[in-house]
């Protein structure tokens, strides 16, 4: 009972952090703009330029210009301002003196998140009266997108625990010499239970992919014009497609595992672990760490280490529980020997994983919650 309470507490803490993380982490936000946000210029600009902190998708982004009265002004076609697509340019018609409101919405090419915001500028006026006086930026976290992310992370954790536990812990814990009479039966039950978890994880990955696609289709009308091609050309689109392909290959491997005798399954088992590592890589490549302006490579690698450590620890706990349950059918002496080996070896592996979790988590927190204001002024920071 005590162990289950600890596990429940850890799970709830993780989900609380997950719910709050979007408030503190990076999204596509403006770094500079021309004209500068919330300033007054003497002459009317010919174009409006916004530089973002990460690449965006011009075809699926927009910038609107409104008058002080809220009337939308007809402008030119939105275009990328550089090869990285981190800058957008909006051609402007001749503008009269007055105050104007810029309303923008962009899709990040890295993590697939939508960010919106507003700011104002004036032309030949004494003050910016009657419009928004401060820059406002907000990230739109759709429930479908958030659900898809956590379904996929849960699936990766389950798969990492499954494919690492058996070859690294269970098989080395097998009794030496002649095996007990019912050992093969217990081994097969644990194996079958593991496959059920694997199929559950694959199902979660497929559902997550469909939820992501549904969210993006609804938001950006992907089946209109060239929107789908534009979306698939982004890193987020590539990772979505790659993840779906890897998931179906993994499903095919799981379908073949039962067709081979026990001794011939090991190559397929290691192939499953390799594919799960690929799934983890796709998750890190579209994480907030991958979208950082500085040290994005180090942050992305740290994010990957964080995810792998969580998977080996959390997913391994699930497999350890299965092993403890089914080994009850063995003789007491055999059961004690196997469980003792499993607990000792898993404790070493879990200790290493928790150490990596703490180290990588501290590093990522220092990047994403880098100031005292962010630490005490955001939900994510306060939970930390």
GIZI-V241888 format. One record per helix or strand of 2 or more residues. SS is the DSSP state (H for helix, E for strand). FROM is the first residue (numbers start at 1). TO is the last residue. If there is no record, write none. Layout:
ss=SS from=FROM to=TO
ss=SS from=FROM to=TO
//
This chain:
ss=H from=2 to=24
ss=E from=30 to=34
ss=E from=39 to=41
ss=E from=47 to=52
ss=H from=58 to=60
ss=E from=62 to=67
ss=E from=78 to=80
ss=E from=87 to=91
ss=E from=98 to=108
ss=E from=114 to=123
ss=E from=136 to=140
ss=H from=143 to=173
ss=H from=183 to=220
ss=H from=227 to=232
ss=H from=235 to=257
ss=H from=262 to=264
ss=H from=266 to=285
ss=H from=289 to=291
ss=H from=296 to=329
ss=H from=332 to=368
ss=H from=372 to=377
ss=H from=379 to=383
//
